[in-house]
Amino acid sequence: MKEVFSITPRIIAHFGEDLIKNESIALLELVKNSYDACANTCTIDFNTENEELKSLMITDDGFGMNLNTIKTVWLVIGTDFKHKRLEPNCCGRFPLGEKGIGRLGIHKLGNKITLISKTESAKEVHLSINWITLNQVKKINDFTIEVDENEMPIYFKDGKTGTRIIINDLKTTWDRRQIREVYRNLTSLNSPFSGANDSFKVNIRSNSNLFSGLPSFEDIKDSGLYFGHCVMKGRLIENFQYEFKPWTSLSKVDKGRNLTKMDLIEEDLHIKGIKEVINETGKKKNVEYYIDLNDFEIGDIEFDVIIYEMDAQIFNFVNAEKSSIKSYLKENGGVRVYRDDVRVYDYGERDNDWLGIDLKRVHRVGGNVSNNIILGSVKLKRSQSFGLKEKTNREGFIENDSYIALVDAVDYALSLIVRERNVDKAILTTLYKKDKVIEPVLSDLNDVIELVENKVTEKETKDEILKYLYRINEQYREVKEVLIKSANAGLNLSVVIHEIEKQVAALIGYANSGETEHIIAISLNLEKIVRGYSAMIRKSSIGETKLSSIVLTALDNYSFRFSDHKIEVFDNCKENSLKAYLAEAESISVLTNLLDNSIFWLSYARKGNRMISLYITDQIKGYNSIIISDNGPGFNIPTDVAVQPFITGKPHNIGMGLGLHIANEMMRAMKGQLLFLDENDIELPKNVKKNQINKAIIALCFPKEKK
């Protein structure tokens, strides 16, 4: 005997309650239906009585439904009507709804439903549903719905088409907080960065003052300081714009700053992500990989972002209502995703930091933004993004390979914009912050001591103050030296370990094959590397030292890396005997730090002929100097902020942004200088000019005489 499944009417209630998370998403599903019906506008009316929400009305100007469509599609749960039509409809849109269950979101909202719809060529259809009767019938077929046709249109007159849904007998009592929360979500259905040409708009209305006093995007958009726009196609960034727009009240700022795609280096234009891999030693490491959006069926990505400045000492100058800005950012901060002008939930909600923006901020002391100071929009095209599959519960995309690639691509675009923002942020901080945190992280009290000596006239008082200041300064100097050396050691530690691990791996390989000559050669080289790096951490004092010995030790430390990265190095050590006053360990450490930067940028730029020059000269007055230059992409951030802490020009904001800052501090501690030079500032050797090893020039200037 064969049996068949039977379904109780309660299954409809379960679908409506369990598959639809909340009222906002339920309304969103109805808006999606309007979009799929080729509507230009969808209007949502919140109707109240005595300050209590009584009904909802959703009206669109789409192509509507006739009686047959109501019977065979709208009243059929789980229909594949839209799924069969994964091609543009009459207005060129791809359907947003695919599962045929979105309309059950109505059940989430209210018990009594009225639907009126009109097509161009058919009669106006009137449908009524009372969900309460679900509990009064035993079989689904016994649950009846009233459907009628109006001989003359009552609502959609004068040739108008569309659909209106009226929801009464609301299932929950909506308090003011809930209503405003739903309003917030509904106003975010369209990207705030949408232009006048975008074909679909959502309007929200109320017969009372439910939404009065709520700040809008239009109210605060001009209060941002840093604006970014990026369009990604295939493997490349097609369009890039960054603008720093200082408020008129920031009178210390001469002008803003504008960057375009032309200001980026070639390698910046390649879309990249970071992924975790297992290296040859079995350890996990993060590596960069290239992304082709077409390979993942993501299609074009249009990314817009405004970054706000909430630092109290700068925010004070904003030309707008501060509370409105804070309130709006608190509710709407983050990056949201839109597909065909309609939002994909719930990216950008307060509890969904899908790009990991706040997590990156925790892991990096400075330089990163937080979710609550940005407004971002990611716009996708439904016709191109079939690799991104929405979850059944409408809460975002399934986390497949395409989704991971989307996250990485958007994160990359954001990192380029944040990199430029950090430059302007550093300038603002210098100009306006009273505590001047952008000044050297570890300075001394010499300036204070000098002021006391010059300004305090009473001798006894002056001596008493100076006694304490001298003692504090001496203790602080010792602390500073330890911290700087420790920090610099930390910056170089990963390089040291990486170098030694590679040498050991090669040594194991030759040992297994019994190649004694190679074993001896690598062993000698490994010993040289360890000896060279030990020189960096030994305590050293300032004394007169040949600059060539510093250069040669640094070159020995990096010999394997130069070979590994196919970098040709030029130096003039053999014919040079210039000396200067310096601390040997610190000087080697500074130089290796700069070499590490050169190697990174030469590799990042994917140049075929990679070259570095180390040139010892006495051209800079009062100093004997080591000039480091390469033929990489050059500096991509202004050199006047490059030595400030937590500023990096590296993609993805890699690192702490402390390397150049610490190098500069160590040079100052040795009474020297770290200078950024232009090729016209100094006479470079002929081979340097000939090979154009002049794209990033840094001078380490050591005093000729003891200071």
N, C-alpha and C positions, 0 to 999 in steps of 0.2 A: 504494500500500500504506500503510495506517495503522499507526502504532506507538503504544504507550502508555508512560508513565513507569513505571519500576520503582524501588522504594525498598529500600535495604539496611537491615538492622536497626540499623546504626551510627547512623542518623539519630536514634534514640531517645537514644543516648548523647550525640550532639551537642547535642540539645535540653537534656538534663539538665545537661551541663557548661557550655554557652555561655550559655544563657538565665538560668541561676540563678547569681548572683554568688558566693555563699559559703554555708557551712553554716547560718548564721543565717537567711538568706533562704529556704533550702530548708525549714527547720523552720517558718518563718513561713507558707509556702504550705500546709503540712499543717494548721497552726492555722487558717488561713482556711477550709479545707475543713470543719473542725469547726464553725466559726462558721456557715457556710452550711447546715450540717446541723442548725441550731437547738440546738446544744449549749449548756448553761449553763456547763459546765466542761470544759476541756481540760487534761489532766495529761501532763507530759513527764517520763519517768524516765530518768536517766542511770545505767546499770549498769556497775560496774567490777569488775575482778579484779586483785588485786595492784597497785592504784593505776593501772591502765590501763583506759581506757574500752573496753568490749567490745560494748555494744549500746545502742540507743535504743528507747524504747517511747512511743508517742503514743496516748493513750486519751481518748475523749470520750463524753458521754452524749447525743449527738444522735439523730436519728431513724433512722440507720443506712442500710444498703443491702441490697436483696435480690439474688437471683441475676441477675435480668433487668437491674437497674441496673448491677451489676458488669460484665455482658457488653456492654451497649449504651451505657454512659456511661463508667464508670471505665476500661475497657480500650480506649476509643476516643480516640485522640490528637487534640486540636484540636476536640472536640465543641462545638457551640453550645448545649448543653443549658441552661447558666446564662444565656447571652446572650438566649435566647428568653424567659427568665423575669425580665426587668428590672422586676419588680413584687414586692411583698412576698410572702414565702413564708408557710407556716402559722404561724410565730411572729412575723411582721411585719417580718422582716429582708430587706434587699436583698442579693443575692449579691455577695461581694467578688471572687470569681474569675470571669473572663469568657472567657479564652482557651482553657481546657481543657488547659493544659499544666503546671499547678502540681504535679500529682502526679509529674511527671518529676523534681521536686526530690529524690525518694527516691533516684534514681540517683546524685545528687551525694553522698549520704551512705553508702550501703552496697551490697554486691553481692547479699545475700540478704534478701528481704522476705517477711514473713508478714502477711496482713491478715485480720482476723476482724471480721465486721459482723453486726448483727441489727436487723431492723425489728420493729415491733409485731406484724405479722400473718404474717410469713414465717419460714422456718427460718434458723438461724445459718449464715452463709456463711464458708468458710475458703479462702483463696487464697494460693499460694506463687509467688514469682518468684525466679529465679536469673539475674542480669544477666550472669554470666560466659558463659552459653551464647549470648549475642549474637554473640560472636566465632566461634562454631562453626557458624553457619547462614548461608546465602547470601541467602535471601529472607525478608522480614518474616513471611510466612505460615508459615514453618517454625519461628518462635520461639514455642514453646508454653508455656502457663501452666497450672498445676494449680489447678482450682477445684472445691470440694466443698461439700455441704450437710451439716450435722450434724443428725441426727434429733432429738437432744436438745441444747439449748444447753450448751456447756462453759464459756464465759466470761460471757455475758450471760444470767444466770439470773433467775428470779423476776420476769419481765415487763420486765426492763431492756432498753434499746436503746442502740445506740451503735456505735462503730467503734474497733478497736485495730490499730495498725500497729507491728510489731516489725522493727527493722532490725539485721541482724547482718553480720559480715564487713565491718567499716567500711573504707572506701576509704583513709582516711588515719589515721595515728597521732596522736591528739589529745593534746597536752601539756597540762599544768595551766593554762598561760596561755591556750591556745585554748579550753579548756573553760570557764574563767571569763569569757572574752570572749563566748562564746555565751550563757552564763548571763546576763550583763549585758544582752545584746540581747533575750533572751527575757523577762526581767523587765520590760522596757520595752514589751512588746506591749500592755499596758493602761496607760492614763494613770494616773500616781500620784495625780491629782486626781479619779479616778473615785469616785463615791459608792456607797453600799450598794445603790442601785436599778439600777445598771448590770448588764446581763443576761448578760455574758460574762466569765469569769475564766480566767486561765491559771495553772496551778500547776506548779512545777518541783521535782523530788525527785531524791535520789541515795541509793544504798545505802552510801555512804561519806561522808567529810567534805570532799568536793570543794568545797563552797560555804561552808564555815565561815569565819567572820571577815570575810566580805564585808559592808560597810555597806549598809543598805537605806534607802529613802526615809523609812520610818517612824522610823528612827534619827536622821535629821538635819532633818526637816521643820520642827521647832520652833526650829531654830537660825538660820533666816532672820530678817531684820529687817523687810523690806518685802514686803507681800503684795498682789497685784492680781487682780481678777476683772472680766471684761468680756464682755457678751453683745451681739452685733451682729445686727440683723435689718433686711433691706432697706437703707435709706439711713441708719439711725440706730443709735446706741448705746442699747439697751433697758435694760441694767443695768450699773452701774459701781460697783465697790467698791475702795477702797484703804485699807490699814491699815499703820501703822507700829507694830510690837510690840516695844518695847525689852526686852532681857533684864533680869531682876531685878537682875543684877550691875551694870547701868548706873545707878547710884544718883544720878548728877547729872541724869538725865532725869526731869522731873516726871511725865510721862505720855506715852502714845502718841498717835496721831492717826488718826482715821477719817474717810473721805470717801465720799460716795455720789454717785449721779447728780445729786442736787439741788444739790451743791456745784460742778458744772460749769456754765460759761456755755452758753447755748443753742447757739452755733455749735460748741462742742466736741463736741456730740452728733451732728453730721453726719460720716459716715465720709469720710475724705479720703486722697488719695495725692499723690505728687509725680511729675511726668513732665517729660521734657525736650522743649522745643518750639523752633522757629526763630522769632525775633522779626522785626519789620518791617525791621530792619537786616541780617538774615541771620545774626545771632549766636544761639548756643544759650543757652537759659536754662531754669531749673527753675520750673515753675508748679504750683500746687495744683489738683487736680480732685476732683470729688465722685464717690463710688462707690455704686452700687446693687447689692447682692449678688445680688438676684434677676435683674437684667439679665444677669449673667454666669453664672447657674445655679450659684451657689455655695451659696446658702441660708444658714441661721443659722450663726454662728460663736460658739463659746464658748471664751474665752481665759483661762487661769489662769497666773500666774507668781509665783514666789518669788525675790526678789533677796537675795543674801547679802552680808555685809560682811566683806571679806577684808583690809581695811587693818589692818596688824599692830597698831597702837596701840589699835584698837577691838576687833579680833578676839580679842585677849588676854583680854577679859572674857566670852567665850562660855561658856555653861553646858553644854558637851558636849565629847566627845573631838575635839580639833582635827584630828588625822590622819584620822579617819573622814570628817569633813566635807570636807576637802581631797581625799581619795581619791575620794569619791563624786562631787563636782563635776568632778573631772578626767575621770572616765569618763562622766558623764551630763549635764554642763552643756550648755545650749542649749535650743532650743524644738523640740519634737516635734509631729508631726501625727497625729491619730487620726480614723478614719472609722468610725462605728458601733462604737466602743469597741475597735477594732483599729488598731494602728500602721501608718502608711504610711511605708515605708522610702524613703530613708535620711535624712530630715530630722531634724536634731538630732544626727547623728553628729559625731565630732570634726572631720572634714574637710568638713563640709557646713554652713557658716554661711549658710543660705538667706535669712535676713533681712538679711544684711550688717551684723550687729551689731558685729563687731570692726572692720570697715572704717570704719564711722561713728565709732568710738572713735578711730581713727588720725587721721581728718580733723578731729576736734574735741578740743581739748586737755582739756577737763573736761566733766563732766556726763553722759557716756554710760557705759553699762554694757558689760561684755564677756561673751562666751558662757560663760566658765568661772565666772561668779558667779551665774548664773541657772538656774532650772529652770522650763521653760514647757511648756504643753500647749495645742494648738489642736484642738478637737473639732468635727468636721463630721458631717452626716447624709447617708448614702448616697442617700436618697430625694430630697434637694434639690440634691446637688452633681454633677449629670450634666455640668456644664461642665468639671469636673476629671477628666481622663482619665489613668489610670495607664499608664506606659510598659510595653512588653512585658517588659522585664527586671526589672520590679517595683522599679525604683529611682526612685520618686517620680512626679510628674505631668509630663505633656507641658507644656512652657512656652508655653502659648497665652495669649490675652487673659484668660481666667478665672484662670489661675494668677498672672499679673501682678497682677490685682486682689486676689487672696487675699493675696499678699505685702504689697501696699500697705495693705490693711485691717488686717492683724495688726500691721504695723509702726506704724500709726497708734495702735492701742490700746496697744501697748507704750510709745510715746512719751508718752502721757498719764500712764501709771503711772510711768515714769522721771522725768517732770517733777516729780511729787509726791515721789518718792524723793529727788531731788536737794535738795529743801527740807530734809528730815529729815537727810539726809547732811551738809548744811552745818552744821546745829545740832550734830550729833554731833562733827564735826571741830572746831568751836569749843570744845566742852567737853572733848574728850579728847586731841586731838593736841598733842604737846609743841611741835612747831614752828609751830603756829598758822598754817598756810598760808592759812586763811580770812581772816586779817587782811589789811589792804590789801597788794596785790601790791607796791606801791612805797611803803614807809614811809621815815622818816628815822631819824637816830640821836639825836634830841633827848632822848628818854627816857633813853638810855644815858648821855649827857653829864651830864644832871641827877643821875643816880644816882652817877656818879663824883665830881661836885662835892660831893655830900652825904655820901657814905660813905667816901671815901678821905681820910684825915686827914693823911698825910705830904705836905707841900707839893711837894717836889721830884718825888716819884713822881706826884702828881696832875697837875702841870704837864706832865710828860713824856707821860702818857696823853692828856691833853686836847689837846696839840699834834697828836698823830696823829688823834684823833677829829674835831677841828675840820676838819682838812685832808680827811679821808675824807668827812665829812659834806658839805662844800662840793662835792667832786667828784661824790659820789653824787646830790646835789640837782640838779646839771646833767644828769647821766645820766637821772634820773627825769623831769625836765621834757621832755627830748627824746623819751623812750620814751612818755610819756603823750600828748604832742602827736602823735607818729607813729601811735600806736594809735588815737587819736581821729580822726585824718585818714583812717586806713584804714577805720574804721567808717562815715565819711561819704562816702568816695570813690565807692562804688557808687551812692549817691544822686545825687551831683554828676554823674557820667557819665550816669546814667539821665535826669536832668532835661535836660541839654544835648542828649543824643541825641534826645529827644522834640521839643525846640524846633527842632533842626536839621531833623528829618524834616518838621515842619510848615512850616518855612521853604522847604524844597525843593518841597513841594506848592504853596505859594502862588507861588513863583517860576516854576514850570512853567505855572501858569494866568495869570501876569502880574498878580496882585492886589497892586498896589504898597502900598496902605494897610496890608494885613495884613503885608506884608514889613517895612515900617518899624516897625510895632508890635512884631512878634516880635523884630526885630533889637535894638530898644531894650530889650525885656524880657530877651533873651539877654545883653546887655551888663550889665544890672543883676544878673543871676544870677551871672555870672562875677566881677563886682566884689564881690558879697556873699560869695561863697565864698573869694575871695582874701583877704578880711578875716579869715577863719578861720585861715589858715595863716601870716599875717604875724606876725613876732615882736612881741609887745606887752609892755609893762610895766604894773604896777599903778598906776592913777591914778584920780582922781575922774571919773566918767563918768555921763551921764544914762542911766537904765535904759531910757527910751523909745527911744533910738538903738539899743540892743542888740535890743530887741523888733522894731523896724521892719526892721532888717537881716535878722533871722531870718525875718520874714514875707515880705520880698522874695525871699529865697532859696527859699521854699517856695510862692510864689504860684501857680506853674503846677501843682504837686502838689495844692494845695487845690482848684483849679478842676477838675483831672482826677478827683479823688476826690469831688467835689461836697460839700466841707466848708465850712461857714460859720464864720468866725472873728470872735470878739469881743475887743476890746482897749480899754484906757482911756489910750492913749499921748498923744492930743491934749491932754487936760486934765491931764496929769501931768508934773511937772518934777523928781521925786525923783532924787537922785544917790546913788552909792555908790562905794566903792573896789574896783576890779576890773581884770582884764586883758581888754581888749576882745576879742581873737581867741579866747581860751579861753572867754569867756562866751558868745559867739555859737555856738561849737562845742557847748558843753553844751546850750544852748537848742535848737539844731537837732536834736541827738540825741534830746531829749525829744519834740520835735514829730514826729520820725520814728516814735517809739514810738506816739504817739497816732494817727497816720495808719494805722499797721499795724492796731491794735486796732479802730479804727472801721471799717475795711474788712473785717477778719476777722469782726466781729460782724454784718456785712451790715445795718447800720442804715440806714433811709431818710433820717432827718434827722440828719446828722452835724455835730457842733459842737465847737469848741475855744475855750477862753477863755484869754487872757493878761492878767493883772490885776496892775498894779503897786501895791504897798501898803507902808505903814510899820508895820503892825500887830504884826509880830514884833519884840520888844524888842531893840534894839541893831543891827538890820538894816533895810535897805530891800530889798524882795523882789519877785521876779516869781513869781506864782502861776500855774501851768499846770494846766488841768483839761479834761476832755472828758466826753462823754455816752456813752462806750463801755461795755464790760462790767466795768470796774473791775479791780482787782488780783486775779489768780488764784493768787498765791503770797504768803505772809506778807511784809509790807514790811520786817521786820527782817532778812530774808536776801536781799532783792531786790538790794541793792547789793554783795553778795558775788560774787566772780568765778566765772564759769562756771555761773551760775544763770540760767535763762531760763524764762519762763512761756509762750513761744511754742510752737505745735504742732510736732511732729516735731523738737523741740529745735533749731529753726532758730537759726543764729547761734552766736557764741561765748559769749554770756552775759556780755559784758564792758561793754556800753554804759553801764548805770547805775553799774557799779563805777568806770569811768573818769571818768564825770561827777562822781561823788562825790569822787574823788581830786582832780580839778581844782578843785572848789569848796573843798576843804580846803587846797589849795595857795594859794588866794587868801584864806585865812583866813575863808572863808564856810562855809555849811552847805547840804546838800541834805536837805530834810525831807519825809516823807510825812505828809499831813494828812487828818484827817476833816473833814467839812463843818461839824462843831460846833467845830472848833479855831480857826476864823477867820470873820470876817464877810464873806461873799461878796456881790458886787453883786447887785441885784435881778434883772437879766436872767439871770444865771447860775443863781440859785435857780429862777426861773420856768421856764427851759428844761431844768432838771436837768442842767446841765453840771458835775456834781459827783461823778462816779463814780471818777475817778482824779485825785487832787489832789497835786501836788508843788510845793514852794516852793524856789526858788533864793534863798538869803538872802545878801546881800552886806553887808559891814560898812559902817556909816555913817561911821566914823572910820578913819583909817589905822592899821594894826597892824604 
